[in-house]
Amino acid sequence: MERRSRVSRWWRRRSGSSGTLPEQDRDDLLRQAVDAGFPVAPAAHPSGFGCSCDRIGCPTPGMHPVSFAWQTQATTDRETVERWLRTQPEANFVTATGIAHDVLDVPAEAGRAAMARLEAQGAEIGPVALVTPGRHLFFTATRGTPEDEDEWWPCVLDCHPETLDEHPGLRWHCRGSYVLLPPSLHPSGERVTWLRGPGLPLPDPLPLLEVLTDACDQAAAAEEDEAGRTAGREAAGTTRRGR
């Protein structure tokens, strides 16, 4: 019975009552991002139990650009974006990072703790998006792409689409990366949403980075403690049953 209940909940998420969104709301949300200077490009969208792209067994359904040339395709040109909205009514959209902005991407638990701390400090936060089921995206000023390549300073946190699994904690999306924009539809059946809108000024990433790093460390420690307690309870239960 419990199994059937879980399957039913999963089917409701996939079949999409929470994923519906009026077309005008979708278009307006994307226009807000474009007006804020975020370069955008069309992305695939969840389709049935998979992805709208042609790739069989797509590992990231609805979470990647349509075109391999997305870095050059990404634009803030209003006419181009309006054409995409008309001709690709189901498309998700990504924003290319490292051009007009970077994104610090953290697990939702760490993001909530960091936002509370930053708000208590009166710090400048900037736009923040929630990617259900579990990531917060903090939009910041970008390190940019200097004309002199020697001026580029890499960071171990730098994240690209193909390295997402290598960054389960804090990810720094800069040049060569992208993130989903609201109101894109996530494979979970939920929409990407703004917690703080795109019109806010973009803050310096370094002050946010310090707070986000601490929040990620604390969240990871709490998760390890909980895992240890769970293992302890299971071991105790096994011991009692074995007597």
N, C-alpha and C positions, 0 to 999 in steps of 0.2 A: 504493500500500500504506500509506504514511504517512497519507494522507488518510483511508483506511478506519479506521486505528487511532484517529485523533483523533475521528472520528464515533462509533466504538464507545465510547470513554471518555466522550464527552458523553452518549450514550444511557444508559450505566450510571448516570451522575450523575442524569439526569432520571428514570430509572425507579426509583431510590431505595433501594438497600440502605443507604446512609448516612443516609437521611432517616427510617428507621423508628425508632419510640420507643415503649416500653410506655406504655399509657395512664396507669398509676399514676405513672410517673416524670414524665410531662408535667404531670399535675395537681399533684403535689407541688412541682415546680419553680415553678409559678405561685403556689401557696399561699405559698411562701417569700417571693416578692416582695410579695405582698399583706400578709403578716404584718410585713414590713419597712416597710410604709407606702407602697408604690408604687401609685398609682392606675392601674388597668388597664382596657382596653377591648378587645373582640374585634376581630380584624383578618382580612382575607382570607388565603387560603393558596394556594400554587402548585397548579394543577390541570392535569394533562396538560402541554401546552406553553405554558400561559397562566396565567390567574388565575381564582379562584373567583368573582370579582365579575362583574357583567353588562356591564362596559365592554369593547367590542371593541378589541383592541390595547392593553390596559392597559399603561401605561409602567412601572409598578412592581408587577408581579404578586406577590401575597402579602406586600406590604410596606406596606400602608395599612389604616386602620380600615375596618370594615364600614359604619359609620354616619357620615354627615356631621356628626352631633351628638356626635362622640367626646369633645369637650372637656367637655361636661356629663355624658356617659355614664360617663366614667372614674371608677372607684370602688375603694374598699378594703372595701366591704361584703361580708362573707364569703358570705352567703346568695345575693347576686346573682352573685358569681363562681362559686359552686358550680353555680348554674343554667346559666350560660354553658358551664361545663365539660361538663355533662350534655347540653345541647341542641346544642352546636356542637363535636362531638368532634374535628373536623379544624382548627378555627380556630387561627390564630396570635393572639398578643396583643401589644398595644403598651402602653407606659406613657406617660401624659401628663406632659410636663416643665413646670417652672415652678410646680408646685403643692407637691409635697413634696421635689422634687429637681430639679437641672439635670443635663445630660450634656455632657461635653466629648468630642467625637467626632473621632478622628484616624485617618489611614492606619495600617495594622497595623505597618509597619516603624517609623514614628515612635513608635507606642504601645509596642512592645517596648523600644526604646531608652529611652523615658521611664520605663517601669516599672523597668528595671535601675538607672537613675540615682536614682530616688526610693527604691528599696529600699536602695541603697548609702548614701543620706543618712539612712535611718531615718525618712523622712517618712511622714505619714499618707496612705494612698492611697484606701482605701474600696473599694466594689464596682467591678469591672471586667468587662465582657463582651466577647466576641469575636464579631464578625459576619463570618463567612466570606463572600466571599473576601478581605476586606481592610480591616476597620475595627475599632478598639478603642474601646469606650465607657467613659469614666470618669465614674461617678456621683458627684455632689457636692451639697453644700448648695445651696439655690436662692436667687437674688436675690428671688424671690417676686413677688407682685402687690400693691404698696402701695395703700392706700385712696386716697391722694392721687396721682393720675397724674403730677404734677410730680416726685414722688420717684423715679419709674422712670428708671433710667439705661441707655440703649440702648448696644449695642456692635456694632461693624462685623462681629463674628464671629457675631452672632445668626443662627440658622438656622431656617427654617421648611420644612415639607414641599415647598413649591413653589420653594424657593431652594436645594435641595441641589446642583444643578449649579454654582451660583455659589460653592460652598465646597468645592473639591476637597481642600483641606488641612484646617485646623482648623475645626470647626463647634461652635458653642455652642447647644445645644438648651435653650431656656428656655420662657417662656410662649408658648403657641400652637404648640408643636411636640411631637413624640413620637419614640420609638425602639422598635424591636422588642425584646421580652423573650425570654430563654431560656424554653423550648426551641423558639422559633418556627423554622419551616422556611424557609430562604432559597431563592430561585429557583435557586441553584447546586446545590441538593440537600443542602446541609449545614445543620446545626442551629446556631442562636445558642447560645453556651455561656458559662457563668460561668468566668472565670479567678480571680476573687475574689468570694465570695458576697454576696448582697444584705443579709445581716444585719450587715455591718460598718458602723461609724459613717460618716456622710457628711462628708467633709473640706471645708474652705474651698476654693472653686474657684480663688482667685487664686494661691496658691503652685503648684498644679498647672498653672495656665495658663502660667506662666513657663517651666516645664520642658517642657511639651508644645509650646509655641511654638518653643523652641530645637530640640527634636527634629524638628519638622516642617521647619524651615529647613534643618537638616542633611540630612534625608532628601531634600528637594527639590534641594539642591546636589549630593548624590551622584548623584541621578537625571540631572541635567543633565550632570554630568561623564561618566557612562556613555554618555549619548546622544551627547556630543561625541566620545568615543572610538570609538563604533560608526560614527558618520558618517565619522570619519577613516579607519577601516579600510576602509569601503566605498569611499571616494574613492580610497584607495591601490590597492584591488583593481581599480577601474575604469581607473585610470591604467596599471596593469600589463597589463591585457587590451588596452588601446588601443595598446600599443607594437607 
